[in-house]
Amino acid sequence: MKLGDAISTVATPIAGALGMDCVDEQGQLKPESFCAKRKAKVNDYSDAVWDFLWPSSKNKQQTENKI
């Protein structure tokens, strides 16, 4: 599970209870809302951190070849 998905699991029901515009009648994030865009950015950030800390073997081989 990505970081944005985990945060969304907790924050979406809270946003719905507060009557925020980013949640539809079924309690799901609206794709065009700022909440969904923030979730996507957090997911992208967590992917970048993961790739930095644990590079794939392909990236590791490319790095070793440059040294």
C-alpha positions as CSV (number, residue, x, y, z in Angstrom):
1,M,0.0,0.0,0.0
2,K,1.3,3.4,-0.9
3,L,1.5,6.3,1.6
4,G,-1.1,8.4,-0.2
5,D,-3.5,5.4,-0.2
6,A,-3.0,4.8,3.5
7,I,-3.6,8.5,4.4
8,S,-6.7,8.5,2.2
9,T,-8.1,5.5,4.0
10,V,-8.2,7.5,7.2
11,A,-8.8,11.0,5.8
12,T,-11.6,10.3,3.3
13,P,-14.2,9.4,5.9
14,I,-13.2,12.4,7.9
15,A,-13.5,14.6,4.9
16,G,-17.0,13.2,4.2
17,A,-18.1,13.8,7.7
18,L,-16.9,17.4,7.5
19,G,-18.8,17.9,4.2
20,M,-15.8,18.7,2.1
21,D,-16.3,19.0,-1.6
22,C,-13.7,16.3,-2.4
23,V,-15.9,13.4,-1.5
24,D,-18.9,12.2,-3.5
25,E,-22.2,10.8,-2.2
26,Q,-20.8,7.2,-2.0
27,G,-17.9,8.4,0.1
28,Q,-15.3,8.1,-2.6
29,L,-12.8,10.7,-3.7
30,K,-13.8,12.7,-6.7
31,P,-11.0,12.3,-9.3
32,E,-10.8,16.0,-10.1
33,S,-10.8,17.2,-6.4
34,F,-7.8,18.7,-4.7
35,C,-7.8,15.7,-2.3
36,A,-7.3,13.2,-5.1
37,K,-4.6,15.3,-6.6
38,R,-2.8,15.5,-3.2
39,K,-3.2,11.7,-2.8
40,A,-1.5,11.2,-6.2
41,K,1.3,13.6,-5.3
42,V,2.0,11.8,-2.0
43,N,2.0,8.5,-3.9
44,D,4.5,9.9,-6.4
45,Y,6.7,11.1,-3.5
46,S,6.6,7.8,-1.7
47,D,7.5,6.0,-4.9
48,A,10.5,8.4,-5.4
49,V,11.7,7.8,-1.8
50,W,11.3,4.0,-2.3
51,D,13.3,4.1,-5.5
52,F,16.0,6.2,-3.9
53,L,16.4,3.9,-0.9
54,W,15.9,0.6,-2.7
55,P,16.9,1.0,-6.3
56,S,16.0,-1.9,-8.6
57,S,18.7,-4.2,-9.7
58,K,18.6,-2.7,-13.2
59,N,19.3,0.8,-11.8
60,K,22.0,-0.6,-9.5
61,Q,23.8,-2.2,-12.5
62,Q,23.7,1.0,-14.4
63,T,25.1,2.9,-11.4
64,E,27.9,0.3,-11.0
65,N,28.8,0.6,-14.7
66,K,29.2,4.3,-14.4
67,I,31.7,4.0,-11.6
